[in-house]
Amino acid sequence: MPPSRLLAALTGITLLGVALTACQDQASGQIVARNGIRLVETVSNPPIHGCHRFPEGVTHVNNQTQSSLLLYTTPDCTVPKGEQSDYLDIGASDRFVRSTGLWRSFSFAPG
């Protein structure tokens, strides 16, 4: 292969690798959060790392991403003593709010 074709092929492979790696850092799809019937937030293709805070407490969460979620009643994705987070699978909805309060944040479940 002439050097210019080899360089073009290597550049293309490198760019494809970078693109595939970047896609793995985001959840493909949307998370829709409501309080009652009122839409609070729609998040598209969120990063899969870290804690995501809802702008206010929500009663319903629809997970329309390709990743499972953990829902928290705290704004910082922590679990208060004696409580637990709620697991929300791919394509599922959570319409149950425990007596402990509204959902205030979410993170992605470890894969």
N, C-alpha and C positions, 0 to 999 in steps of 0.2 A: 504494500500500500504506500503510495506517495505520502510524504510527511504532512501535507495539507489535509488529506483525507483522514489520516490517522488522528491528527489533532482535532478535526471536526467530530470524528466518532467518539473520541475520549471526552470532549466537551459535552456532547449530547448525553453520554452515559452519566457524567457527573451531574448535569442539570436534572436528569431523571431521578437520580438518587436523592438530590436535594428536595425535589418536589414530593417524592414519596415520603421522605422523613417529615417534611412540614405537614403533610396530611395526617400523620399519626399524632400530631400535637393538638388536633381539633376533633371534636365529636361532630360527625356529619349529621345534620338535621336541626330540629328546633326543640326548645323547651318552652312550653306555654304555661304561664302562671296566672291564676285568677284568685280573686277574693269574692266569694259568692259567684255572681254571674259577670262581675266587672273584670275586664282584662287588666292585669297589673303589669305584665312584662312578657315579651316574646324574645327569646335569645336564640340567635341563629349561629350554628357552627362554633359553639364556645370552646375555649381551650380546655383540654382534659385535665390539666394540672391546677392545683390550688382550690381555694374556696370561692364560691360565687354567691354573692349576697343579693337577695330580692330587695327592691326598693322599699317594700313594706311587707308585712306578714301576708301569707297567701293560704287559701283553703284548698285549692285544687292545683295539681301539677300534672301536665301531660308530657311524658317523655317520648318525643318523636325523633330521638337520636338513635344511633347504632351502638350506644353505650349505656350501661346501667348506672343509676344515680343513687346517692345517699342523701336523704332529706334531713334537715336539722331544725330544731326550734330556736336555736341561737343564731345570731348574725355572723358568727365566726367559725362555723362548722365544728363546734365542740359539742360534746355530749355531757350534759349536767349529770352529776352523781345520781344514780338510781334510775336514769332514763336511758334511752337508746335512740339511734338514728333509725330512719325508715328506708328500707331498700325498695327501689322502684326500677323494675326491669325494663328492658328495651321495648318500646312501643306500648308501655302501660300507662295507666292514669291512677293517680291517688286522690281520692275524694274524701278521705277519712282524716280528720284532724283530732288528735288525741286531746284529752282534757288538759294537757300540759301547754297547749297553745298552738299558734299558727306556725307554718313553715317559714323560716326566715333566711335560710341559706341552703346550698347544695354543693356536693362535690361528686366526682365520678368514682364509682366503685373500682377497686383494683381489678385489673383484668386477669 
